[in-house]
Amino acid sequence: MGSVFRPKDLGKGYRKVIENAIKDLHPDTKDTVIRLLLSEDINSEEKLKGVLGQDRFEELLKILREQEDDN
């Protein structure tokens, strides 16, 4: 099971990366995803999977990890 990024893990500009990664989602879904990624809720990973689906969840984490590696 992968880890979800906590707010303290997100560097400056990560919100923009998240928004770009989820730009094709419904606005309410975008807000939910951003809120979950920025929350410190221990169950955020499962909640994100429920909102996005397994494939989209893994794709989003891959994008975030690549961005983290670039920084």
HELIX and SHEET records of a PDB file:
HELIX    1   1 PRO A    7  ASP A    9  5                                   3    
HELIX    2   2 TYR A   14  ALA A   21  1                                   8    
HELIX    3   3 PRO A   27  LEU A   38  1                                  12    
HELIX    4   4 SER A   44  LEU A   52  1                                   9    
HELIX    5   5 GLN A   54  ASP A   70  1                                  17    
END                                                                             
